[in-house]
Every structure is written in structure tokens, then in C-alpha cells.
Amino acid sequence: MEYKREYCCPECGLIWIQKVNAGAINNIVCPECENQYNYACDTFGYAYAAQSIKENLEKNNKKIHYDKEHPFYNK
Ligand SMILES: [Zn+2]
């Protein structure tokens, strides 16, 4: 079964919709910077990760932004 989740990249700040397969080990790679350590932002745990993501982005001079296929793009 395939479903969609929202992912956030702590390196470049991209938020995008990713198709994942239930039951498979999904290697989620950021489509913008190819960072492999990303967070699902639709989980409860994301609330705890969000602050460190924000700090990391500020350090790298990056901002949260949405992929063009994300419903919040340009909003
Ligand atoms: Zn990225």
C-alpha cells in the first residue's frame, strides 16, 4: 500500500509531500539538497524536532519553504 506523508528537511528547510510504501523501509531523500536525514512533519514527534530544525536552518541561513506540489506552496 502506498500513501503520502509530509516531510521536512532540516538542511534546506524544504517541506514536501512524499509517497511512501507501508511496510517497506523508506529511504526519504530531500528532492532539493539530497539530504537523507529528514523528518516526517505529520507525526507527533515532529513537534519536538521542530525547534532544532529551526535552529539548524537559522545557522545555515535557510528558511522553511514548500515544494511546488505542496498545498501550501505560494500561500
Ligand atoms: Zn533539503
PDB file of the backbone (N, CA, C, O) and the ligand in Angstrom, with CONECT records:
HET     ZN  A 101       1
ATOM      1  N   MET A   1       0.837  -1.208   0.000  1.00  0.00           N
ATOM      2  CA  MET A   1       0.000   0.000   0.000  1.00  0.00           C
ATOM      3  C   MET A   1       0.867   1.251   0.000  1.00  0.00           C
ATOM      4  O   MET A   1       1.833   1.355   0.755  1.00  0.00           O
ATOM      5  N   GLU A   2       0.515   2.167  -0.832  1.00  0.00           N
ATOM      6  CA  GLU A   2       1.266   3.407  -0.927  1.00  0.00           C
ATOM      7  C   GLU A   2       0.440   4.549  -0.336  1.00  0.00           C
ATOM      8  O   GLU A   2      -0.768   4.639  -0.556  1.00  0.00           O
ATOM      9  N   TYR A   3       1.106   5.408   0.409  1.00  0.00           N
ATOM     10  CA  TYR A   3       0.398   6.568   0.929  1.00  0.00           C
ATOM     11  C   TYR A   3       1.322   7.766   0.946  1.00  0.00           C
ATOM     12  O   TYR A   3       2.516   7.640   0.677  1.00  0.00           O
ATOM     13  N   LYS A   4       0.778   8.922   1.259  1.00  0.00           N
ATOM     14  CA  LYS A   4       1.556  10.148   1.203  1.00  0.00           C
ATOM     15  C   LYS A   4       1.790  10.719   2.582  1.00  0.00           C
ATOM     16  O   LYS A   4       0.904  10.732   3.436  1.00  0.00           O
ATOM     17  N   ARG A   5       3.007  11.191   2.775  1.00  0.00           N
ATOM     18  CA  ARG A   5       3.320  11.840   4.040  1.00  0.00           C
ATOM     19  C   ARG A   5       4.031  13.151   3.757  1.00  0.00           C
ATOM     20  O   ARG A   5       4.588  13.372   2.682  1.00  0.00           O
ATOM     21  N   GLU A   6       3.991  14.000   4.755  1.00  0.00           N
ATOM     22  CA  GLU A   6       4.647  15.292   4.641  1.00  0.00           C
ATOM     23  C   GLU A   6       6.014  15.206   5.323  1.00  0.00           C
ATOM     24  O   GLU A   6       6.115  14.789   6.477  1.00  0.00           O
ATOM     25  N   TYR A   7       7.049  15.600   4.608  1.00  0.00           N
ATOM     26  CA  TYR A   7       8.401  15.536   5.151  1.00  0.00           C
ATOM     27  C   TYR A   7       9.040  16.914   5.190  1.00  0.00           C
ATOM     28  O   TYR A   7       8.713  17.801   4.402  1.00  0.00           O
ATOM     29  N   CYS A   8       9.964  17.063   6.134  1.00  0.00           N
ATOM     30  CA  CYS A   8      10.664  18.323   6.285  1.00  0.00           C
ATOM     31  C   CYS A   8      12.173  18.065   6.314  1.00  0.00           C
ATOM     32  O   CYS A   8      12.645  17.175   7.020  1.00  0.00           O
ATOM     33  N   CYS A   9      12.916  18.848   5.544  1.00  0.00           N
ATOM     34  CA  CYS A   9      14.367  18.708   5.502  1.00  0.00           C
ATOM     35  C   CYS A   9      15.025  19.717   6.446  1.00  0.00           C
ATOM     36  O   CYS A   9      14.830  20.922   6.286  1.00  0.00           O
ATOM     37  N   PRO A  10      15.802  19.245   7.429  1.00  0.00           N
ATOM     38  CA  PRO A  10      16.435  20.167   8.371  1.00  0.00           C
ATOM     39  C   PRO A  10      17.649  20.887   7.768  1.00  0.00           C
ATOM     40  O   PRO A  10      18.181  21.807   8.390  1.00  0.00           O
ATOM     41  N   GLU A  11      18.087  20.494   6.593  1.00  0.00           N
ATOM     42  CA  GLU A  11      19.261  21.119   5.976  1.00  0.00           C
ATOM     43  C   GLU A  11      18.888  22.338   5.136  1.00  0.00           C
ATOM     44  O   GLU A  11      19.533  23.381   5.244  1.00  0.00           O
ATOM     45  N   CYS A  12      17.851  22.219   4.300  1.00  0.00           N
ATOM     46  CA  CYS A  12      17.495  23.337   3.418  1.00  0.00           C
ATOM     47  C   CYS A  12      16.121  23.908   3.739  1.00  0.00           C
ATOM     48  O   CYS A  12      15.758  24.956   3.204  1.00  0.00           O
ATOM     49  N   GLY A  13      15.347  23.250   4.598  1.00  0.00           N
ATOM     50  CA  GLY A  13      14.060  23.783   5.013  1.00  0.00           C
ATOM     51  C   GLY A  13      12.896  23.434   4.103  1.00  0.00           C
ATOM     52  O   GLY A  13      11.793  23.949   4.283  1.00  0.00           O
ATOM     53  N   LEU A  14      13.127  22.577   3.141  1.00  0.00           N
ATOM     54  CA  LEU A  14      12.052  22.199   2.230  1.00  0.00           C
ATOM     55  C   LEU A  14      11.022  21.319   2.939  1.00  0.00           C
ATOM     56  O   LEU A  14      11.371  20.402   3.683  1.00  0.00           O
ATOM     57  N   ILE A  15       9.756  21.617   2.693  1.00  0.00           N
ATOM     58  CA  ILE A  15       8.669  20.749   3.153  1.00  0.00           C
ATOM     59  C   ILE A  15       7.985  20.216   1.911  1.00  0.00           C
ATOM     60  O   ILE A  15       7.573  20.982   1.041  1.00  0.00           O
ATOM     61  N   TRP A  16       7.867  18.916   1.832  1.00  0.00           N
ATOM     62  CA  TRP A  16       7.297  18.330   0.628  1.00  0.00           C
ATOM     63  C   TRP A  16       6.481  17.106   0.941  1.00  0.00           C
ATOM     64  O   TRP A  16       6.557  16.537   2.030  1.00  0.00           O
ATOM     65  N   ILE A  17       5.679  16.705  -0.063  1.00  0.00           N
ATOM     66  CA  ILE A  17       4.831  15.522   0.065  1.00  0.00           C
ATOM     67  C   ILE A  17       5.562  14.346  -0.570  1.00  0.00           C
ATOM     68  O   ILE A  17       5.975  14.400  -1.728  1.00  0.00           O
ATOM     69  N   GLN A  18       5.710  13.295   0.205  1.00  0.00           N
ATOM     70  CA  GLN A  18       6.466  12.129  -0.250  1.00  0.00           C
ATOM     71  C   GLN A  18       5.578  10.899  -0.256  1.00  0.00           C
ATOM     72  O   GLN A  18       4.865  10.627   0.710  1.00  0.00           O
ATOM     73  N   LYS A  19       5.628  10.160  -1.352  1.00  0.00           N
ATOM     74  CA  LYS A  19       4.929   8.876  -1.386  1.00  0.00           C
ATOM     75  C   LYS A  19       5.785   7.837  -0.687  1.00  0.00           C
ATOM     76  O   LYS A  19       6.980   7.725  -0.961  1.00  0.00           O
ATOM     77  N   VAL A  20       5.189   7.090   0.200  1.00  0.00           N
ATOM     78  CA  VAL A  20       5.925   6.024   0.885  1.00  0.00           C
ATOM     79  C   VAL A  20       5.137   4.725   0.811  1.00  0.00           C
ATOM     80  O   VAL A  20       3.919   4.732   0.637  1.00  0.00           O
ATOM     81  N   ASN A  21       5.835   3.632   0.942  1.00  0.00           N
ATOM     82  CA  ASN A  21       5.191   2.322   0.940  1.00  0.00           C
ATOM     83  C   ASN A  21       5.073   1.799   2.359  1.00  0.00           C
ATOM     84  O   ASN A  21       6.062   1.713   3.087  1.00  0.00           O
ATOM     85  N   ALA A  22       3.877   1.456   2.738  1.00  0.00           N
ATOM     86  CA  ALA A  22       3.666   0.891   4.060  1.00  0.00           C
ATOM     87  C   ALA A  22       4.396  -0.446   4.156  1.00  0.00           C
ATOM     88  O   ALA A  22       4.315  -1.280   3.254  1.00  0.00           O
ATOM     89  N   GLY A  23       5.101  -0.632   5.252  1.00  0.00           N
ATOM     90  CA  GLY A  23       5.781  -1.893   5.469  1.00  0.00           C
ATOM     91  C   GLY A  23       7.179  -1.950   4.882  1.00  0.00           C
ATOM     92  O   GLY A  23       7.951  -2.845   5.224  1.00  0.00           O
ATOM     93  N   ALA A  24       7.523  -1.014   4.006  1.00  0.00           N
ATOM     94  CA  ALA A  24       8.858  -1.001   3.415  1.00  0.00           C
ATOM     95  C   ALA A  24       9.740  -0.033   4.194  1.00  0.00           C
ATOM     96  O   ALA A  24       9.247   0.891   4.841  1.00  0.00           O
ATOM     97  N   ILE A  25      11.034  -0.252   4.124  1.00  0.00           N
ATOM     98  CA  ILE A  25      11.949   0.714   4.715  1.00  0.00           C
ATOM     99  C   ILE A  25      12.177   1.805   3.673  1.00  0.00           C
ATOM    100  O   ILE A  25      12.826   1.598   2.647  1.00  0.00           O
ATOM    101  N   ASN A  26      11.629   2.948   3.972  1.00  0.00           N
ATOM    102  CA  ASN A  26      11.700   4.032   3.012  1.00  0.00           C
ATOM    103  C   ASN A  26      12.897   4.923   3.298  1.00  0.00           C
ATOM    104  O   ASN A  26      13.051   5.443   4.403  1.00  0.00           O
ATOM    105  N   ASN A  27      13.722   5.088   2.309  1.00  0.00           N
ATOM    106  CA  ASN A  27      14.839   5.999   2.414  1.00  0.00           C
ATOM    107  C   ASN A  27      14.403   7.328   1.813  1.00  0.00           C
ATOM    108  O   ASN A  27      14.388   7.504   0.595  1.00  0.00           O
ATOM    109  N   ILE A  28      14.050   8.250   2.687  1.00  0.00           N
ATOM    110  CA  ILE A  28      13.488   9.509   2.229  1.00  0.00           C
ATOM    111  C   ILE A  28      14.608  10.517   1.982  1.00  0.00           C
ATOM    112  O   ILE A  28      15.305  10.921   2.913  1.00  0.00           O
ATOM    113  N   VAL A  29      14.771  10.909   0.749  1.00  0.00           N
ATOM    114  CA  VAL A  29      15.823  11.852   0.369  1.00  0.00           C
ATOM    115  C   VAL A  29      15.188  13.175  -0.033  1.00  0.00           C
ATOM    116  O   VAL A  29      14.224  13.212  -0.798  1.00  0.00           O
ATOM    117  N   CYS A  30      15.741  14.253   0.492  1.00  0.00           N
ATOM    118  CA  CYS A  30      15.235  15.574   0.139  1.00  0.00           C
ATOM    119  C   CYS A  30      15.409  15.822  -1.362  1.00  0.00           C
ATOM    120  O   CYS A  30      16.518  15.680  -1.878  1.00  0.00           O
ATOM    121  N   PRO A  31      14.323  16.194  -2.080  1.00  0.00           N
ATOM    122  CA  PRO A  31      14.430  16.413  -3.528  1.00  0.00           C
ATOM    123  C   PRO A  31      15.257  17.655  -3.879  1.00  0.00           C
ATOM    124  O   PRO A  31      15.665  17.822  -5.029  1.00  0.00           O
ATOM    125  N   GLU A  32      15.503  18.515  -2.907  1.00  0.00           N
ATOM    126  CA  GLU A  32      16.221  19.750  -3.209  1.00  0.00           C
ATOM    127  C   GLU A  32      17.722  19.649  -2.916  1.00  0.00           C
ATOM    128  O   GLU A  32      18.537  20.046  -3.749  1.00  0.00           O
ATOM    129  N   CYS A  33      18.096  19.127  -1.752  1.00  0.00           N
ATOM    130  CA  CYS A  33      19.522  19.099  -1.396  1.00  0.00           C
ATOM    131  C   CYS A  33      20.055  17.682  -1.202  1.00  0.00           C
ATOM    132  O   CYS A  33      21.231  17.498  -0.888  1.00  0.00           O
ATOM    133  N   GLU A  34      19.194  16.681  -1.386  1.00  0.00           N
ATOM    134  CA  GLU A  34      19.569  15.272  -1.304  1.00  0.00           C
ATOM    135  C   GLU A  34      20.021  14.812   0.086  1.00  0.00           C
ATOM    136  O   GLU A  34      20.635  13.754   0.229  1.00  0.00           O
ATOM    137  N   ASN A  35      19.714  15.609   1.096  1.00  0.00           N
ATOM    138  CA  ASN A  35      19.942  15.188   2.465  1.00  0.00           C
ATOM    139  C   ASN A  35      19.067  13.964   2.774  1.00  0.00           C
ATOM    140  O   ASN A  35      17.899  13.910   2.390  1.00  0.00           O
ATOM    141  N   GLN A  36      19.648  12.995   3.468  1.00  0.00           N
ATOM    142  CA  GLN A  36      18.914  11.750   3.721  1.00  0.00           C
ATOM    143  C   GLN A  36      18.310  11.669   5.114  1.00  0.00           C
ATOM    144  O   GLN A  36      17.630  10.696   5.441  1.00  0.00           O
ATOM    145  N   TYR A  37      18.553  12.675   5.929  1.00  0.00           N
ATOM    146  CA  TYR A  37      18.036  12.628   7.298  1.00  0.00           C
ATOM    147  C   TYR A  37      16.905  13.631   7.465  1.00  0.00           C
ATOM    148  O   TYR A  37      17.117  14.777   7.863  1.00  0.00           O
ATOM    149  N   ASN A  38      15.721  13.182   7.158  1.00  0.00           N
ATOM    150  CA  ASN A  38      14.571  14.064   7.161  1.00  0.00           C
ATOM    151  C   ASN A  38      13.530  13.620   8.170  1.00  0.00           C
ATOM    152  O   ASN A  38      13.532  12.482   8.639  1.00  0.00           O
ATOM    153  N   TYR A  39      12.648  14.539   8.489  1.00  0.00           N
ATOM    154  CA  TYR A  39      11.616  14.254   9.477  1.00  0.00           C
ATOM    155  C   TYR A  39      10.250  14.225   8.804  1.00  0.00           C
ATOM    156  O   TYR A  39       9.956  15.040   7.929  1.00  0.00           O
ATOM    157  N   ALA A  40       9.430  13.283   9.222  1.00  0.00           N
ATOM    158  CA  ALA A  40       8.034  13.343   8.832  1.00  0.00           C
ATOM    159  C   ALA A  40       7.391  14.433   9.680  1.00  0.00           C
ATOM    160  O   ALA A  40       7.408  14.342  10.908  1.00  0.00           O
ATOM    161  N   CYS A  41       6.821  15.467   9.049  1.00  0.00           N
ATOM    162  CA  CYS A  41       6.269  16.543   9.876  1.00  0.00           C
ATOM    163  C   CYS A  41       4.815  16.340  10.206  1.00  0.00           C
ATOM    164  O   CYS A  41       4.193  17.215  10.808  1.00  0.00           O
ATOM    165  N   ASP A  42       4.253  15.205   9.827  1.00  0.00           N
ATOM    166  CA  ASP A  42       2.869  14.945  10.199  1.00  0.00           C
ATOM    167  C   ASP A  42       2.787  14.008  11.407  1.00  0.00           C
ATOM    168  O   ASP A  42       1.731  13.448  11.699  1.00  0.00           O
ATOM    169  N   THR A  43       3.910  13.846  12.099  1.00  0.00           N
ATOM    170  CA  THR A  43       3.880  12.985  13.281  1.00  0.00           C
ATOM    171  C   THR A  43       3.933  13.816  14.560  1.00  0.00           C
ATOM    172  O   THR A  43       4.299  14.991  14.555  1.00  0.00           O
ATOM    173  N   PHE A  44       3.564  13.176  15.622  1.00  0.00           N
ATOM    174  CA  PHE A  44       3.597  13.829  16.927  1.00  0.00           C
ATOM    175  C   PHE A  44       5.031  14.216  17.291  1.00  0.00           C
ATOM    176  O   PHE A  44       5.263  15.286  17.853  1.00  0.00           O
ATOM    177  N   GLY A  45       5.980  13.357  16.975  1.00  0.00           N
ATOM    178  CA  GLY A  45       7.374  13.602  17.309  1.00  0.00           C
ATOM    179  C   GLY A  45       7.946  14.834  16.640  1.00  0.00           C
ATOM    180  O   GLY A  45       8.921  15.409  17.125  1.00  0.00           O
ATOM    181  N   TYR A  46       7.354  15.243  15.538  1.00  0.00           N
ATOM    182  CA  TYR A  46       7.872  16.397  14.810  1.00  0.00           C
ATOM    183  C   TYR A  46       7.834  17.664  15.649  1.00  0.00           C
ATOM    184  O   TYR A  46       8.701  18.529  15.526  1.00  0.00           O
ATOM    185  N   ALA A  47       6.827  17.765  16.499  1.00  0.00           N
ATOM    186  CA  ALA A  47       6.707  18.943  17.355  1.00  0.00           C
ATOM    187  C   ALA A  47       7.973  19.129  18.189  1.00  0.00           C
ATOM    188  O   ALA A  47       8.385  20.258  18.458  1.00  0.00           O
ATOM    189  N   TYR A  48       8.579  18.033  18.589  1.00  0.00           N
ATOM    190  CA  TYR A  48       9.804  18.106  19.391  1.00  0.00           C
ATOM    191  C   TYR A  48      11.021  18.403  18.520  1.00  0.00           C
ATOM    192  O   TYR A  48      11.958  19.071  18.958  1.00  0.00           O
ATOM    193  N   ALA A  49      11.002  17.906  17.296  1.00  0.00           N
ATOM    194  CA  ALA A  49      12.127  18.112  16.384  1.00  0.00           C
ATOM    195  C   ALA A  49      12.107  19.515  15.787  1.00  0.00           C
ATOM    196  O   ALA A  49      13.148  20.041  15.393  1.00  0.00           O
ATOM    197  N   ALA A  50      10.925  20.118  15.721  1.00  0.00           N
ATOM    198  CA  ALA A  50      10.755  21.380  15.007  1.00  0.00           C
ATOM    199  C   ALA A  50      11.697  22.485  15.494  1.00  0.00           C
ATOM    200  O   ALA A  50      12.243  23.239  14.688  1.00  0.00           O
ATOM    201  N   GLN A  51      11.882  22.575  16.791  1.00  0.00           N
ATOM    202  CA  GLN A  51      12.733  23.631  17.329  1.00  0.00           C
ATOM    203  C   GLN A  51      14.185  23.464  16.879  1.00  0.00           C
ATOM    204  O   GLN A  51      14.838  24.439  16.508  1.00  0.00           O
ATOM    205  N   SER A  52      14.682  22.240  16.913  1.00  0.00           N
ATOM    206  CA  SER A  52      16.071  22.030  16.496  1.00  0.00           C
ATOM    207  C   SER A  52      16.223  22.211  14.983  1.00  0.00           C
ATOM    208  O   SER A  52      17.276  22.641  14.514  1.00  0.00           O
ATOM    209  N   ILE A  53      15.177  21.884  14.221  1.00  0.00           N
ATOM    210  CA  ILE A  53      15.202  22.136  12.780  1.00  0.00           C
ATOM    211  C   ILE A  53      15.318  23.635  12.533  1.00  0.00           C
ATOM    212  O   ILE A  53      16.115  24.081  11.707  1.00  0.00           O
ATOM    213  N   LYS A  54      14.518  24.402  13.256  1.00  0.00           N
ATOM    214  CA  LYS A  54      14.522  25.847  13.097  1.00  0.00           C
ATOM    215  C   LYS A  54      15.898  26.445  13.403  1.00  0.00           C
ATOM    216  O   LYS A  54      16.397  27.302  12.674  1.00  0.00           O
ATOM    217  N   GLU A  55      16.492  25.978  14.488  1.00  0.00           N
ATOM    218  CA  GLU A  55      17.821  26.476  14.864  1.00  0.00           C
ATOM    219  C   GLU A  55      18.866  26.105  13.819  1.00  0.00           C
ATOM    220  O   GLU A  55      19.736  26.907  13.479  1.00  0.00           O
ATOM    221  N   ASN A  56      18.765  24.889  13.319  1.00  0.00           N
ATOM    222  CA  ASN A  56      19.698  24.437  12.293  1.00  0.00           C
ATOM    223  C   ASN A  56      19.577  25.271  11.026  1.00  0.00           C
ATOM    224  O   ASN A  56      20.579  25.616  10.399  1.00  0.00           O
ATOM    225  N   LEU A  57      18.337  25.592  10.654  1.00  0.00           N
ATOM    226  CA  LEU A  57      18.104  26.387   9.447  1.00  0.00           C
ATOM    227  C   LEU A  57      18.639  27.802   9.611  1.00  0.00           C
ATOM    228  O   LEU A  57      19.228  28.358   8.684  1.00  0.00           O
ATOM    229  N   GLU A  58      18.437  28.381  10.782  1.00  0.00           N
ATOM    230  CA  GLU A  58      18.944  29.727  11.036  1.00  0.00           C
ATOM    231  C   GLU A  58      20.471  29.755  10.951  1.00  0.00           C
ATOM    232  O   GLU A  58      21.063  30.692  10.417  1.00  0.00           O
ATOM    233  N   LYS A  59      21.083  28.717  11.485  1.00  0.00           N
ATOM    234  CA  LYS A  59      22.531  28.585  11.448  1.00  0.00           C
ATOM    235  C   LYS A  59      23.027  28.509   9.993  1.00  0.00           C
ATOM    236  O   LYS A  59      24.065  29.075   9.649  1.00  0.00           O
ATOM    237  N   ASN A  60      22.271  27.804   9.158  1.00  0.00           N
ATOM    238  CA  ASN A  60      22.655  27.647   7.753  1.00  0.00           C
ATOM    239  C   ASN A  60      22.105  28.757   6.858  1.00  0.00           C
ATOM    240  O   ASN A  60      22.282  28.733   5.641  1.00  0.00           O
ATOM    241  N   ASN A  61      21.434  29.733   7.481  1.00  0.00           N
ATOM    242  CA  ASN A  61      20.838  30.837   6.735  1.00  0.00           C
ATOM    243  C   ASN A  61      19.772  30.372   5.740  1.00  0.00           C
ATOM    244  O   ASN A  61      19.691  30.888   4.626  1.00  0.00           O
ATOM    245  N   LYS A  62      18.964  29.404   6.143  1.00  0.00           N
ATOM    246  CA  LYS A  62      17.907  28.880   5.290  1.00  0.00           C
ATOM    247  C   LYS A  62      16.561  29.082   5.966  1.00  0.00           C
ATOM    248  O   LYS A  62      16.479  29.307   7.174  1.00  0.00           O
ATOM    249  N   LYS A  63      15.504  28.997   5.159  1.00  0.00           N
ATOM    250  CA  LYS A  63      14.159  29.147   5.707  1.00  0.00           C
ATOM    251  C   LYS A  63      13.276  27.993   5.264  1.00  0.00           C
ATOM    252  O   LYS A  63      13.487  27.375   4.220  1.00  0.00           O
ATOM    253  N   ILE A  64      12.278  27.727   6.099  1.00  0.00           N
ATOM    254  CA  ILE A  64      11.252  26.751   5.726  1.00  0.00           C
ATOM    255  C   ILE A  64      10.556  27.234   4.448  1.00  0.00           C
ATOM    256  O   ILE A  64      10.131  28.385   4.360  1.00  0.00           O
ATOM    257  N   HIS A  65      10.449  26.353   3.479  1.00  0.00           N
ATOM    258  CA  HIS A  65       9.700  26.677   2.268  1.00  0.00           C
ATOM    259  C   HIS A  65       9.035  25.408   1.743  1.00  0.00           C
ATOM    260  O   HIS A  65       9.437  24.293   2.076  1.00  0.00           O
ATOM    261  N   TYR A  66       8.011  25.603   0.915  1.00  0.00           N
ATOM    262  CA  TYR A  66       7.220  24.460   0.480  1.00  0.00           C
ATOM    263  C   TYR A  66       7.527  24.082  -0.961  1.00  0.00           C
ATOM    264  O   TYR A  66       7.763  24.940  -1.811  1.00  0.00           O
ATOM    265  N   ASP A  67       7.518  22.795  -1.210  1.00  0.00           N
ATOM    266  CA  ASP A  67       7.660  22.271  -2.562  1.00  0.00           C
ATOM    267  C   ASP A  67       6.462  22.704  -3.402  1.00  0.00           C
ATOM    268  O   ASP A  67       5.374  22.921  -2.867  1.00  0.00           O
ATOM    269  N   LYS A  68       6.657  22.831  -4.719  1.00  0.00           N
ATOM    270  CA  LYS A  68       5.569  23.319  -5.578  1.00  0.00           C
ATOM    271  C   LYS A  68       4.362  22.384  -5.632  1.00  0.00           C
ATOM    272  O   LYS A  68       3.270  22.796  -6.023  1.00  0.00           O
ATOM    273  N   GLU A  69       4.558  21.138  -5.245  1.00  0.00           N
ATOM    274  CA  GLU A  69       3.422  20.211  -5.211  1.00  0.00           C
ATOM    275  C   GLU A  69       2.730  20.184  -3.850  1.00  0.00           C
ATOM    276  O   GLU A  69       1.737  19.483  -3.656  1.00  0.00           O
ATOM    277  N   HIS A  70       3.265  20.947  -2.930  1.00  0.00           N
ATOM    278  CA  HIS A  70       2.655  21.003  -1.605  1.00  0.00           C
ATOM    279  C   HIS A  70       1.484  21.986  -1.628  1.00  0.00           C
ATOM    280  O   HIS A  70       1.580  23.041  -2.254  1.00  0.00           O
ATOM    281  N   PRO A  71       0.376  21.652  -0.952  1.00  0.00           N
ATOM    282  CA  PRO A  71      -0.807  22.554  -0.971  1.00  0.00           C
ATOM    283  C   PRO A  71      -0.530  23.949  -0.416  1.00  0.00           C
ATOM    284  O   PRO A  71      -1.288  24.873  -0.710  1.00  0.00           O
ATOM    285  N   PHE A  72       0.533  24.138   0.378  1.00  0.00           N
ATOM    286  CA  PHE A  72       0.816  25.455   0.944  1.00  0.00           C
ATOM    287  C   PHE A  72       1.745  26.285   0.066  1.00  0.00           C
ATOM    288  O   PHE A  72       2.066  27.427   0.398  1.00  0.00           O
ATOM    289  N   TYR A  73       2.174  25.711  -1.051  1.00  0.00           N
ATOM    290  CA  TYR A  73       3.090  26.419  -1.949  1.00  0.00           C
ATOM    291  C   TYR A  73       2.497  27.762  -2.400  1.00  0.00           C
ATOM    292  O   TYR A  73       1.360  27.827  -2.868  1.00  0.00           O
ATOM    293  N   ASN A  74       3.283  28.819  -2.249  1.00  0.00           N
ATOM    294  CA  ASN A  74       2.853  30.164  -2.618  1.00  0.00           C
ATOM    295  C   ASN A  74       1.682  30.706  -1.804  1.00  0.00           C
ATOM    296  O   ASN A  74       0.932  31.562  -2.273  1.00  0.00           O
ATOM    297  N   LYS A  75       1.534  30.210  -0.603  1.00  0.00           N
ATOM    298  CA  LYS A  75       0.463  30.720   0.231  1.00  0.00           C
ATOM    299  C   LYS A  75       1.050  31.428   1.437  1.00  0.00           C
ATOM    300  O   LYS A  75       0.307  31.937   2.277  1.00  0.00           O
TER     301      LYS A  75
HETATM  302 ZN    ZN A 101      16.924  19.607   1.738  1.00  0.00          ZN2+
END
